[in-house]
């Protein structure tokens, strides 16, 4: 990618801004109609935005099915600064998405909105970010910046980029759905080609192996299965395994998160509606029960359903039929229902928040997934798998983990479970140099600090590794503040007295050269 000139020569009069906008929008129309695959589409959109706005970098973040943001495409005039831009972009994009409005900053170094952001550390000046929204669906955001020119983007640029993302959001959503469909088919082919085993589920844990044996048994039948476990433990992955091992594997597998929509929208999504049943219902729409006919419907976060919605789902399960909103006609459906929750439904029943009769309908077989902290033997295995996967996508070579990194990963309690571990490995794949070994120091600060707190309960090997990390963090803080103990203690989040004790414990001396 080459940098666009910021000005024109005297021999060539500048193109009026209105004409420039129109030419870019013509090119945008060509892009959204010419590229149907997600990555090429996003690459061209980012390139077009960078060129029109004379930005240095651009990043598109999309949301996954769990609502988590991930950088899908990142482009830069200066590739060596691309990682810096992504670090800054994530915090800005998250802020824009939380507010559901764009962000324009003439100088992030002095803007109070960025005082706690990494924009200051990476010397980002001009920032412009707009959410990507199609209808009521928040897809992600488009971010551009300039690190050398303050005020590079104007209110006019803000309004132009808003039109730009509004016009491209439909194409992005369509391409994302196409990509999800492609991955779904790929997953189906992997499962169908394997007589035994679960290629997408990686584990040496006896607990998980026992669960997979249960999956094999229940897949062949049509019973309802309730999958329980903390967020991020892989409940949807188990549900997919049940579907693709079942006789329904050639039909659709559909997931609906019951916590993601208000009650009225959720019911119209599940049961559909008849044309004219309410304002905006301009056509008949089948619900997910009908769409999944012959296949499997996963009701995720079932514990968040309202009592009214629970009653309607119970009726559908009991009678094998549904009725669209505003319709008098009942329709027969043949759907296998799988449900998942991170809540204690027995407790919900006692509190009057969940119907007992629905619970027993859903709970013919229960599968309880262990949290990451109860399957520590899988942590190194999963970490290597995810890091190799993400490094490969970036065209990089993953070498491996140093012992201290493995010890810290294993010591950490992983409150976000497999999903958090996966996100941590994606972060490392972006930040590490090609072929660089992962050390404990590369891991997120929250993981390092939490592992340090657990060192007292660990064995000698773990304690030695964590001591080395603690000593390194202490020495770095002291050197950063030129041995000002008060400021170093504040940076580490400990008392000055505690810092002095740590200095004595590790035998650190300002007069000695650090080892």
TIKOL-336659 format. One record per residue: residue in one letter; x, y, z of N, C-alpha, C in turn. Coordinates in steps of 0.05 Angstrom, whole numbers, plus 32768, in hexadecimal, padded with zeros to 4 digits. Atoms other than C-alpha are relative to their C-alpha. Layout:
<pts>
AXYZXYZXYZ
...
</pts>
This chain:
<pts>
X80117FE88000800080008000801280198000
X7FF07FE88001801B80457FEF7FF08017800C
X800D7FE97FF4800D808780117FF580127FEB
X800C7FED80137FDD80B57FED800B801C8006
X7FF67FE57FFC7FF680FD7FE27FEB8011800F
X80127FEF7FF17FD9813080127FF9801A7FF1
X80067FE8800F7FDA81677FDE80047FFB7FE2
X7FFE8003801D7FD981737F93801580147FF6
X7FED7FED800B800C81957F667FF280187FF4
X800D7FE8800B800081DA7F497FF57FFB7FE5
X80098006801B7FF881BC7F047FE57FF18000
X801880107FFF7FBF81907F1C7FEE800B8016
X80127FF47FEB7F8681B67F3F7FF47FEB8012
X800B80147FEE7F6C81937F7D7FE37FF97FF9
X801B800980067F2E81697F747FEE800B8017
X80127FF67FEB7EF3818A7F9A7FF87FE98013
X800580157FEC7EE281657FDA7FE77FF07FFA
X8019800E80077E9B81557FC380047FEC7FEA
X7FFA801280167EB681357F8480107FE8800B
X7FF080167FF47EE9810D7FAD7FEE7FEC800E
X801280117FF17EB280F47FDA7FF07FEE7FED
X8010800E80137E8880E07F9E80107FEA7FF2
X7FEF8014800D7EC280BC7F7C80057FE88012
X7FFB80157FED7ED180957FBB7FE77FEE8004
X8019800F7FFD7E8880817FC37FFA7FEF7FE7
X8003801080197E8780697F7A80127FE78003
X7FEE80167FFC7EC4803E7F8A7FF67FED8016
X800B80117FEA7EA280267FCA7FEA7FEE7FF4
X80158010800C7E66800F7FA1800B7FE97FF0
X7FF2801580107E957FE87F73800A7FEA8013
X7FF580137FED7EB77FC87FAF7FEB7FEE800D
X801480107FF17E787FB17FD47FF17FED7FED
X800D801180137E5C7F937F9380147FEC7FF3
X7FEC8011800E7E9E7F737F7C800C7FEB8013
X7FF380127FED7EB77F517FBC7FEC7FF48013
X8014800E7FEF7E8C7F1D7FDE800D7FF28017
X7FF2800D7FEA7EC17EFD800A800880158014
X7FFD7FEC7FEB7ECB7F1E804D801B800E8000
X7FE67FF37FFD7F167F2A8050800780137FE9
X7FFB7FED80167F1F7F4780097FEE80198001
X80137FE97FFE7EE17F738014800B80148015
X7FF77FEE7FEB7EFC7F8F8056801A800D7FF9
X7FE67FF480087F427F99803A7FFC80187FED
X80067FEA80137F267FC380017FF28017800D
X800D7FEB7FF27EF97FEA802F801380118011
X7FED7FF27FF07F327FFB805E801380117FEE
X7FEE7FF280127F60800E80247FF380197FF5
X800F7FE9800B7F2A803B80077FFD80168015
X80037FEC7FEB7F1F805E804A801A800E8006
X7FE57FF47FFB7F6A80688056800780137FEA
X7FF97FEF80177F73808480107FF0801A8000
X80117FE880027F3880B48013800680138017
X7FFD7FEF7FE87F4680CE805A801E80078004
X7FE37FFC7FFC7F9380CF805180097FF7801C
X7FF8800B7FE77F9880A4808F80197FEF7FFD
X7FE8801180017FD6807C80A27FF97FE28004
X8007801C7FFA7FB4803E80BD7FE17FFD8001
X801C80067FFD7F70801C80BD7FFC7FE48009
X8005801B7FF57F537FE180E27FE17FFC8000
X801C80087FFD7F0F7FBE80DD7FFF7FEB8016
X800580147FEB7EF87F9B811C7FE37FF67FFC
X801A800C80017EBE7F6A81187FFA7FF2801A
X8008800E7FE87E967F4981507FFC7FE37FF9
X8006801C80047E957EFE81577FE47FF9800B
X801B80077FF77E567ED7816B7FFC8005801E
X80027FFA7FE47E667EE581B48001801E8006
X7FFF7FE37FFC7E6B7F3081A9801C800B8004
X7FE57FF77FFC7EB67F3281B1800B800C7FE6
X7FF37FF380177EDE7F618183801A7FF37FF8
X7FE6800A80097F177F4881588008800F7FE7
X7FF87FF180187F417F6C812380007FED7FE8
X8003801180177F2D7F4E80E1801380077FE9
X7FED7FF680147F557F7980B1800D8019800A
X7FF07FE97FF87F8C7FAB80C0801380087FE9
X7FEF7FF680167FB07FD6808C800F8018800A
X7FF07FE97FF87FE780098093801480087FEA
X7FEB7FF6801280168035806A801B7FF8800B
X7FE780087FF3804B8020809C7FFB7FE6800F
X8007801A7FF480447FD580AB800C7FFB801B
X7FF380057FE680747FD780E67FF0800D8017
X80107FF27FEC80428005810A7FE47FF48003
X801B800B800180067FD880FD7FF67FF5801A
X8007800C7FE680077FB481407FF880168013
X80067FEA7FEF80097FF781647FE3800B7FFB
X801B7FF680087FCB800E813E7FEA7FEE800B
X801480127FF77FA57FCF81507FFC8002801E
X80027FFD7FE37FB47FD8819A7FEF80198008
X80107FE87FFB7F99801F81997FE47FFD7FF6
X801A8002800C7F5F800E816B7FEC7FF18011
X801280117FF17F427FD881987FF280118016
X800C7FF17FEB7F37800881D27FED80167FF5
X80117FEB800C7F1B803F81A57FE67FF37FF4
X8017800E800B7EED800E81807FED7FF78015
X801180097FEA7ED37FF181C17FF08018800B
X800E7FE87FF67EC2803881D87FEA80087FED
X80147FF880147E9F804881977FE87FED7FFF
X8015801380017E77800881997FEF80028019
X800F7FFC7FE77E63801281E27FED80187FFF
X80107FE780037E4A805881D17FED7FFF7FE8
X800F8002801A7E2E8042818D8001801A7FF1
X7FFB7FE8800F7E4B8081816F801D80027FF9
X7FE57FFE80097E898096814A801180118013
X7FED7FF17FF17EC880B481678012800F7FED
X7FEE7FEF800F7EEF80EE81498012800F8013
X7FED7FF27FEF7F2E8108816A8015800D7FEF
X7FEC7FF2800F7F5B813E814E801C7FFB800B
X7FE680057FF37F93812F81807FFC7FEE8018
X800480137FEA7F8F80F081AA801380048017
X7FED7FFB7FEB7FCB810781D27FF680138015
X800B7FEC7FEE7FA4814081F17FE27FFD8006
X801C80047FFD7F5D812781EB7FFB7FF0801A
X8004800D7FE67F43811582327FF47FE47FFD
X800B801B80047F1E80D8821480157FEB7FFD
X7FEB801380067F6180B88205801680008015
X7FEA7FFD7FED7F8880C8824480087FE5800C
X7FF9801A7FF57F848080825C80047FEB7FEA
X7FFE801380167F8A80618217801D7FFD7FF7
X7FE68005800B7FC6804481F3800780127FE9
X7FFA7FEC80167FC0807B81BE801780128008
X7FEB7FEF7FF67FEE80A581E9801B7FF27FFD
X7FE6800F80008023806F81EF800A7FFD7FE4
X7FF78006801B8024806281A47FFF80197FEE
X7FFE7FE7800E802380AC81907FEC80037FE9
X80157FFD80147FE180A9816A7FF5801C8004
X800A7FE57FFF7FC880EF81597FE280017FF8
X801C7FFE800A7F8980EF812D7FF37FE57FFF
X800F80197FFF7F5480BA81377FE480047FF6
X801B8000800A7F1380AB81137FF67FE38000
X800B801B7FFE7EE7806F81227FE180017FFF
X801D800280037EA0805C810D7FF67FE48004
X800B801B7FFE7E76802081227FF47FF67FE5
X800D800D80177E607FF080EB7FE57FF48009
X801A80087FF77E157FE880F47FEF7FFB7FE8
X8013800580157DE37FC680C67FE57FF9800C
X801A80037FF37D9B7FCE80DB80048003801E
X7FFD80007FE37D9B7FBC812580197FF18008
X7FE980117FFA7DDA7F918120801A80108001
X7FE67FF37FFD7E1C7FAC813A80157FED7FF7
X7FEC8012800C7E517F8C810E801C8004800B
X7FE57FFA7FF87E907FAE81268006801E7FFC
X7FF97FE480047EB47FEF8115801880037FED
X7FE97FF880117EE4801180E4800F8016800D
X7FEE7FED7FF27F1F80368102801680097FED
X7FE97FF5800E7F52806480E0800E80148012
X7FF17FED7FF07F89808E80FE8017800C7FF0
X7FE87FF3800B7FC580BB80EF801280078017
X7FEE7FFD7FEA800280BC811B801280187FFE
X7FED7FEA8004802680F980FF7FF2801B7FFC
X800E7FE780067FF0812C80EF7FE880048012
X80187FFB7FF07FC0814981237FEA800D7FEF
X80177FF4800F7F7B815D810A7FFF7FF67FE3
X8000800B801B7F83812F80CD7FE47FFB7FF6
X801B800680087F39811F80CE7FED8016800A
X80127FEA7FFA7F01815280CD7FE37FF68005
X801C80087FFD7EB6815280DD7FF57FF67FE5
X80088009801B7EAC814B809180097FE37FFC
X7FF7801B80027ED7810D80937FF07FEC8010
X801180117FEE7EAE80F280CD7FE67FF97FF2
X801A8005800E7E6D80FB80A680047FEF7FE7
X7FFB801180177E8C80DD806880047FE38008
X7FFB801C7FF87EA5809F808D7FE77FF3800B
X8019800B7FF77E61809780AD7FEF7FF67FE8
X800E800980187E4180948068800E7FE87FF4
X7FF08016800B7E7A806680527FF97FE5800E
X800680197FF17E6C8033808A7FE37FF87FFD
X801C800680037E21803980827FFB7FF17FE5
X8003800C801A7E2780278038800D7FE57FFD
X7FF1801980027E577FEE80437FF77FEB8014
X800680127FEA7E387FCE80817FF07FE77FF6
X80108016800A7E067FA3805A80127FEB7FF3
X7FEE8013800E7E3D7F85802F80127FF28014
X7FEF800D7FEB7E687F78806D7FF07FEA800E
X801080157FF27E2F7F5380907FFC7FE87FEE
X8004801680137E217F2A805180197FEF7FFD
X7FE7800E80037E6A7F18804980077FF0801A
X7FFB800E7FE77E6F7F0680937FEF7FE78003
X801280177FFF7E337ED8808E800A7FEB7FED
X7FF6801380137E517EB8805080197FF2800C
X7FE8800C7FF47E937EAD80767FF87FEC8016
X800A80137FEB7E6D7E8E80B17FF57FE77FF4
X800C8018800E7E487E60808180177FEE7FF5
X7FEA8010800A7E8A7E4B8061800E7FF18017
X7FF3800D7FE97EA97E3C80A57FEE7FEA800B
X801380157FF77E6A7E1680B980017FE77FEE
X7FFD801680127E6F7DEB807B801A7FF18003
X7FE5800C7FFC7EB97DE080877FFF7FEE8019
X8002800F7FE77EA97DCA80CE7FF07FE67FFB
X8010801780067E737D9B80B480107FEB7FF1
X7FF08013800F7EA37D7B808380157FF28011
X7FEC800C7FEE7ED77D7080B97FF37FEB8011
X800D80137FEF7EA57D4E80E67FF77FE87FF0
X800B801580107E857D2680AE80167FED7FF7
X7FEA8011800A7EC97D0C8097800D7FEF8016
X7FF4800F7FE97EDB7CF280DC7FED7FEB800A
X801180157FF57EBE7CAF80EF7FFE8002801E
X7FFF7FFD7FE37ED27CBB8137800F801A8006
X7FF07FE97FF77EED7CF6815F7FF2801A7FFB
X800B7FE580017EE07D408165801780137FF9
X7FE97FF180087F147D66813C8001801D800A
X80007FE57FF77EFE7DAA815680038002801E
X7FFE7FFF7FE37F027D9781A0801B7FF48008
X7FE580087FFA7F497D9381BA80037FFD801E
X7FFE80057FE47F537D7381FE800D7FE68007
X7FF680197FF47F797D4082277FF47FFB801B
X800C80017FE57F4E7D4C82647FEC7FE88002
X801380167FFC7F2A7D0E827E7FE380098002
X801B7FF57FFD7EEE7D3A828E7FF480067FE4
X800A7FFA801B7EE87D5282467FFD7FE77FEF
X80038019800F7EF47D0D82297FE77FF18008
X8019800C7FF77EBB7CF382547FE8800E7FF4
X80157FF1800D7E8F7D2B82397FFC7FF87FE3
X80018008801D7EA07D1881F17FF37FE57FFD
X800D801A80017E8B7CD182007FE280038003
X801C7FFA7FFC7E487CEC82187FF4800C7FE6
X80097FF480197E427D1681D87FFB7FEA7FEB
X8003801680137E4C7CD781AE7FE67FF18005
X8018800F7FF97E137CB581D37FE680107FFB
X80197FF180037DE07CEE81D27FFC80097FE4
X80037FF5801B7DEE7D04818B7FEE7FEF7FEF
X8010801280117DCD7CC7816D7FE280018006
X801D7FFF7FF97D8B7CD481917FF6801C7FFA
X800C7FE680057D5C7D0F818F7FFA800F801A
X80067FF57FE67D5C7D2081D9800A801D8002
X7FF67FE57FFA7D627D6781F380187FFF8012
X7FE880007FF07DA57D7782118005801C800B
X7FFA7FE77FF37DB57DAE8243801E80018006
X7FE37FFD7FFD7DFE7DC58240800580168014
X7FFB7FED7FEB7E167DE8827F801D80068003
X7FE47FF97FFD7E567E0D828B8004801E8001
X7FFA7FE47FFF7E777E5082988003800C7FE3
X7FFB7FF3801A7E7D7E83825F801C7FF97FF6
X7FE68006800C7EB47E70822F80097FE48002
X7FF7801C7FFD7EB67E26823F7FFC7FEF7FE7
X8003800F80187EA07E1081FA7FE57FF37FFD
X801A800D80017E567E0282027FF57FFE7FE3
X800A8002801C7E467E1381B980107FEC7FF0
X7FEF8014800E7E807DE781A17FF57FE48006
X800C801A7FF97E617DAC81C67FE67FFC7FF2
X801A8001800E7E1D7DBC81A980047FF97FE2
X7FFB8005801C7E3A7DBD816380097FE37FFC
X7FF6801C80027E5D7D7A81707FE87FED8001
X801880117FFE7E1A7D5C81847FF180007FE6
X800F7FFE801A7DF87D768145800E7FF17FEA
X7FF2800C80177E2E7D60811480077FE38004
X7FFE801D7FFC7E327D1B81337FE57FF37FFE
X801B800B7FFF7DE77D13812F7FF57FFA7FE4
X800D8004801A7DB97CFB80F67FF7801A7FF3
X80097FE6800B7DA67D4580ED801780107FF5
X7FE87FF180077DED7D5880D87FFD800E7FE5
X80027FF4801B7DD77D6880907FEC80188000
X80127FE97FFE7DA37D9A80A9800D80178010
X7FF47FE87FF47DAD7DDE80C980057FFE801E
X7FFB7FFB7FE37DCD7DED810C7FFF801E8004
X80057FE37FFC7DB57E30812580038006801E
X7FFC7FF77FE57DC97E5681647FF2801A8005
X800B7FE67FF87DA27E8C818880078005801D
X7FF97FF87FE47DBD7EB081C57FE8800E800C
X80197FF67FF47D807EBC81F1800580198010
X7FFB7FE87FF07DA37EF48218800680187FEE
X7FF77FEA80127DB47F1E81DA7FEA80117FF6
X80167FF0800A7D6F7F3781C97FEA80048015
X80177FFC7FEF7D347F5681EE7FEA7FEB7FFB
X8014801580017CF87F2981FA7FF080007FE6
X80117FFF80187CCD7F4181BF80107FF97FE7
X7FF0800680177D067F3E818D80087FE38000
X7FF8801C7FFE7D1C7EFA81A67FE97FEE7FF6
X8017801180087CD67EDD819D7FFB80017FE2
X80047FFE801D7CD07EF8815680177FF27FF1
X7FEA800E800D7D157EDB81477FFC7FE18002
X8004801D7FFC7D037E9681637FE77FF57FF1
X8019800A800B7CBB7E90814A7FF7800D7FE6
X80077FF280187CB87EC181107FE780128003
X80187FEF7FFE7C7F7EF081007FF280017FE5
X80117FFD80187C477EFC80CE8000801D7FF7
X80017FE5800C7C467F37809F7FE98010800C
X80157FEE7FF57C217F7280BF7FFB7FFC801E
X800580067FE37C257F558106800880178012
X7FF87FE87FF27C487F95811D800D80137FED
X7FF37FEB80117C667FD58102801B7FF77FF7
X7FE68008800B7CA07FC480D480007FE37FF6
X8002801C800A7C897F7C80C77FF580017FE3
X80087FFC801C7C877F86807B7FFE7FE67FF1
X8001801A800E7C8C7F3C806A7FFF7FEA8015
X7FFF80177FEE7C837EF78088801D7FF88005
X7FE580087FF97CC17EDF80AD7FFF7FE68010
X7FFE80197FF07CCE7E9780C4801380048017
X7FEE7FFE7FE97CED7E90810980157FEA7FFE
X7FEA801380007D2A7E67811B7FF67FE38004
X800B801B7FFE7CFF7E2B812F7FF97FF57FE5
X80068009801B7CE77E2780E780197FFD7FEF
X7FE7800180107D2B7E3780C980107FE78006
X7FF180177FF77D4A7DFF80F27FF17FE57FFD
X8010801880027D147DCD80DF80107FE97FF4
X7FF0801780097D347D8880D8801C8000800C
X7FE57FFD7FF57D737DA280FA80008004801E
X7FFB7FFC7FE37D8A7DBB813E8000801E8006
X80007FE47FF77D7C7DFC8163800C8001801C
X7FF37FFC7FE67DAB7E10819C7FF6801A800C
X80097FE97FF17D8B7E3F81CE801680068015
X7FEA7FF97FEE7DC87E5F81EE7FF780138015
X80087FEF7FE97DC37E8282327FE27FFD8005
X801D80067FFC7D7F7E61823C7FF6800B801B
X80077FF67FE57D807E7982857FF8801D8000
X80077FE380027D757EC1826D7FE580047FF3
X801B7FFD800C7D317EB3824D7FEC800B8014
X80167FF77FEF7CF57ED882697FEC7FE98004
X801480167FFA7CBD7EAD82877FEC7FFE7FE9
X8012800180177C907EC1824C800C7FF17FE9
X7FF3800E80167CC27EA9821980047FE28007
X7FFD801C7FF77CCE7E6982427FE67FF17FFA
X801A800D80047C837E59823E7FFC7FF97FE2
X80048005801C7C837E6081F280137FEB7FF5
X7FED801580087CC17E3581E97FF67FE5800A
X800A80197FF57CA37E0082177FE97FF57FEF
X8016800980127C647DFE81EB800B7FF57FE6
X7FF4800A80197C8F7DF681AD800C7FE48004
X7FF4801A7FFB7CB47DBC81CD7FEB7FEA8005
X801580137FF97C757D9A81E77FF07FF77FE8
X8012800580167C4C7D9F81A8800E7FFD7FE5
X7FF2800280197C827DA081737FF680137FEA
X800A7FED80147C647DDD81528004801C800C
X7FFD7FE47FF87C6B7E2981547FEB80117FF2
X80137FEE800C7C407E648143800F801B7FFD
X7FF37FE680047C5D7EA381237FF08016800E
X800D7FE97FF47C4E7EE581457FEC800C7FED
X80157FF580117C0C7F00812A7FF37FED7FEE
X800C801580117BF97EBE81097FEF7FEE8010
X801280137FF37BC07E8F811B80087FE37FF9
X7FF9801B800A7BDF7E5480F680187FF5800F
X7FEA800E7FF37C0B7E22811B80107FF17FEB
X7FEF800E80137C467E0380F680107FEA800E
X7FF180167FF57C657DC08104801E80047FFB
X7FE37FFE80047CB07DC0810F800D7FE7800D
X7FF180177FF57CE27D88811A801D800A8006
X7FE77FF47FF87D1C7DA78140800A7FF38019
X7FF380097FE87D4D7D8A8171800980198010
X7FF97FE97FF07D567DBB81AA80187FF98013
X7FEA80007FED7D997DC381CD8000801A800E
X80007FE77FF17DA07DF78204801A80028010
X7FE77FFB7FF17DDB7E1682287FFC80178013
X80027FEB7FEC7DE37E418266801980008012
X7FEC7FFE7FEB7E167E5B82977FF48005801B
X800E7FFB7FE77DE17E6282CD7FF77FE5800D
X800A80177FF27DC97E3283027FE180007FFD
X801D7FFF80057D837E2382E87FF07FF68017
X800E80097FE87D6F7DFE83277FFC80178013
X80027FE87FEF7D7D7E3E834E7FEC80137FF3
X80137FEF800E7D567E6583197FE37FF78005
X801B800B7FFB7D1B7E3783237FF78007801C
X80067FFA7FE47D1D7E41836F7FF8801D8003
X80057FE37FFE7D1D7E8C83647FE880097FEE
X80177FF980117CE27E8983348007800C7FE6
X7FF77FF480197D0B7E9E82F880017FED7FE8
X7FFF801380167D097E5E82D07FEB7FEA8005
X801680147FFE7CD07E2D82C2800C7FE48005
X7FF7801B7FFA7CDA7DE982E17FF97FEC7FEA
X8008801280157CB37DC682AA801180037FE7
X7FED7FFC80177CDF7DE58274801B7FF58006
X7FE6800B7FF87D1D7DD2829B80017FE27FFA
X8000801D80047D097D8882997FFD7FF97FE3
X80028005801D7CF87D8D824F801C80037FF3
X7FE67FFB800B7D3D7DA9824080167FEE800A
X7FEB800E7FF17D647D7F82727FFD7FE27FFF
X8000801D80027D5C7D388258801C7FF58005
X7FE480067FFB7DA87D348256800E801A8006
X7FF17FE87FF87DD67D658279801E7FFB7FFB
X7FE3800180047E1E7D728263800C8018800F
X7FF37FEA7FF17E487D9B8294801D80027FF8
X7FE47FFB800A7E877DBA82778011800B8016
X7FEE7FF67FEC7EC27DC482A5800D801A7FF8
X7FF17FE780077EE27E0982AA801D7FFA7FFB
X7FE4800380087F297E13829180117FF88018
X7FF080057FE87F447E1282D97FFE7FE38009
X8003801D7FF87F2B7DCA82E1800A7FED7FEB
X7FF4801180157F4D7DB182A2801B800C7FF7
X7FE77FF280047F927DD082A980127FF17FED
X7FEF801080127FB27D9782827FFB80087FE3
X80067FF8801B7F907DB48244800B801C7FF9
X7FF87FE480067FAB7DFB824B801880027FED
X7FEA7FFE80147FEF7DF082297FF87FF67FE4
X8009800B801A7FCE7DC681F37FEF80147FF0
X80117FED800E7F997DFA81E3801080197FF9
X7FF07FE880067FCB7E3481E880107FFC7FE6
X7FF0800680187FF87E1381B47FEE7FFF7FE7
X8012800280177FBD7E0481877FF7801B7FF6
X800B7FE680087FA07E4A8188801680127FF5
X7FEA7FEF80097FE47E6D818180097FF87FE4
X7FF9800A801A7FF67E4181467FEB80087FEB
X80167FF880127FB27E4F81278001801D7FF8
X80007FE380067FB67E9B812D801A80097FF3
X7FE77FF9800D7FFF7E9F811B7FFF7FF87FE2
X80028009801B7FF07E7780DC7FEF80137FEF
X80117FED800F7FB97EA880C8800F80197FF9
X7FF07FE780047FEB7EE180CE80197FFA7FEF
X7FE880078010801F7EBB80A580197FFF8010
X7FE880017FEE804D7EB480E180057FE4800A
X7FF8801A7FF680737E7A80FE80008000801E
X800080027FE380647E66814580147FEB8009
X7FEB80127FF7809F7E4681697FF77FF08018
X8008800E7FE880847E3581AE800080128018
X80017FF27FE780807E4881F780187FF98012
X7FEC80057FEC80B77E50822A7FF27FF48019
X800C800D7FE880AD7E29826B7FF280148012
X800C7FED7FEE809E7E6882937FE480097FF6
X801A7FF8800B80657E7A82637FEB7FEA8005
X801280177FFB80467E3482697FF87FFF801D
X800680007FE3804B7E3882B57FEC80158007
X80127FEA7FFA80287E7B82B87FE47FFB7FF4
X801A8006800C7FF27E6682877FF17FEB8010
X800C80157FF17FE57E2882AF7FF78009801C
X80077FF67FE57FE47E4E82F27FE880127FFF
X80167FED80027FB17E8182D97FE57FF28002
X801A800D7FFB7F687E7482EB7FED80027FE9
X80107FFD80187F4A7E8982A77FE280038005
X801C7FFC7FFC7F087EA782BB7FEF80017FE7
X800E8001801A7EF67EAE827180027FE67FF2
X7FFE801C800A7F087E658265800D7FFF7FE5
X7FF28004801A7F1A7E4D821F7FFF80197FEF
X80027FE780117F017E8D81FE801580148008
X7FEB7FED7FF77F307EB78229801C7FF77FF7
X7FE6800B80097F6B7E898219800380047FE2
X7FFF7FFC801D7F5A7E8D81CF8007801D7FF9
X7FFB7FE380057F597ED981D1801D80078008
X7FE47FFA7FF77F9C7EDB81F780137FF67FEA
X7FEE800B80157FBC7EAF81C17FFE80117FE6
X80037FEE80177FA07EDC818A801080198004
X7FF07FE87FF97FBF7F1881AD801D7FFB7FFC
X7FE48007800280027EF581B180087FFD7FE3
X7FFA8004801D7FFF7EE181678005801B7FF2
X7FFD7FE5800C7FF87F2B8155801A800E800A
X7FEA7FF07FF4802E7F468185801B7FF37FFC
X7FE6800D800280657F11817E800D80037FE5
X7FF180018019809B7F14814A7FFF7FE47FF4
X8000801A800D809E7EDC811780157FEE800C
X7FED80137FF580BD7E9F813780088005801D
X7FF97FFA7FE580C17EBE817C7FF37FED8014
X800B80117FEB80B97E9181B97FF080118014
X80117FF27FED80827EA481EA800C7FFC801C
X7FF780017FE4809C7EB582307FEA800B8011
X80157FF67FED80747EC6826E7FFD801E7FFE
X80017FE3800280857F0F82637FEE800A7FE9
X80117FF98017805E7F0F82217FE27FFF8008
X801C80047FF9801D7EFC82457FF48019800B
X800E7FE87FF67FE97F2F825880068005801D
X7FF97FF87FE47FF77F5582987FED7FF38014
X8013800B7FED7FB77F3C82B880067FE28006
X7FF9801C7FFD7FCD7EF482AD80197FFD8011
X7FE780017FF180137F0082C87FFB8006801E
X80047FF87FE57FFA7F2483067FEF7FEB8010
X801180147FF27FC37EF1831680107FE68005
X7FEF80187FFC7FF67EB8830D801380058018
X7FEE7FFA7FEA80257EDB833E7FF17FFD801B
X800F80027FE87FEE7EDE83727FFB7FE28008
X8005801D7FFA7FE47E92836C801A7FF18005
X7FE6800E7FFE802E7E83837280047FF2801B
X7FFC800B7FE6802A7E7583BC7FF47FE48002
X800D801A7FFF7FFD7E3983AE800D7FED7FEC
X7FF48010801580297E1F837580177FF0800A
X7FE880107FF980627DEE83758019800F7FFB
X7FE67FF2800280AC7DFE83728005800A7FE4
X7FFA7FF8801C80B17E0083267FF080197FFA
X80117FE9800680767E308321800A80188010
X7FF87FE97FEF808F7E5B835B801A800C7FF5
X7FE77FF6800B80D47E61833B7FFA80117FE7
X80067FF1801980B67E7782F87FF2801A8007
X800E7FE77FF980877EA9831880128013800F
X7FEC7FEE7FF380BF7EC48344801080107FEB
X7FF07FF3801580E67ED383057FF080167FF3
X80127FEC800C80AA7EF882E77FFD80188013
X80047FEB7FEC809F7F1F8328801980118002
X7FE77FF17FFE80E87F33832C800380127FE7
X7FFD7FF1801980E77F4982E37FED80198000
X80137FEA7FFF80A87F7482ED800980158014
X7FF67FED7FEB80C57F93832C801780107FF6
X7FE87FF2800A81077FA4830B7FF880147FE9
X80097FEE801580E47FC282CE7FF38019800B
X800D7FE97FF480B97FEF82FA80148012800D
X7FEC7FF07FF380F580068322801180107FEB
X7FF07FF38015811D801682E37FEF80157FF1
X80127FED800D80E1803882C37FFF801B800F
X80037FE87FF080DC806982FD801A8008800E
X7FE67FFA7FF68127806D830A80027FFB801F
X8000800A7FE4811F8048834C7FF180128013
X80137FF27FEE80EA807783677FEC7FEC800B
X800F80177FF580CB804483967FE280068002
X801C7FFA7FFE808A806983A07FF17FFD7FE6
X800D8002801A807A806F835680017FE47FF5
X7FFE801C80098092802883477FEA7FEF800E
X8015800F7FF18064800E837E7FE480067FF5
X801A7FF9800C8029803483617FFC7FF27FE6
X8002800D801B80388018831C7FFA7FE38003
X8004801D7FFC80397FD183377FE67FFA8010
X801980047FF07FFA7FDC836280057FF4801B
X7FFA800A7FE5801D7FCC83A4800880188012
X7FF77FEB7FEE80317FF483E2801E80047FFD
X7FE47FFB80018075801583E7800F7FED8013
X7FF380137FED80857FE9842380027FE47FF4
X7FFF801A800D80727FAB83FB80157FFF7FEA
X7FEC7FFF8015809F7FC283C2801C7FFD800C
X7FE680027FF380DA7FCA83F280067FE48009
X7FFC801C7FF880CF7F84840D80077FEF7FE7
X7FFA800F801880CF7F6983C5801D80057FF7
X7FE57FFA800881107F8E83B680147FF08011
X7FEE800F7FEE81307F6E83F37FFF7FE27FFA
X8004801D800581137F2A83E280107FF77FE7
X7FF28007801881317F2A839C801D800B7FFF
X7FE47FF77FFE81727F4B83B2800780157FEB
X7FFA7FEC8015816C7F858381800F8018800C
X7FEF7FE97FF7819E7FBE8387800480127FE8
X7FFE7FED8017819D7FFD835C801D80027FF6
X7FE47FFC800881E97FFE835C800B7FE87FF0
X7FF78018800E81EE7FB8833F7FF37FFF7FE4
X800B8004801B81E47FA982F57FEC7FE98002
X801480157FFF81A37F8282EE80077FE87FEF
X7FFA8018800F81A97F3A82D97FE97FFB7FEC
</pts>
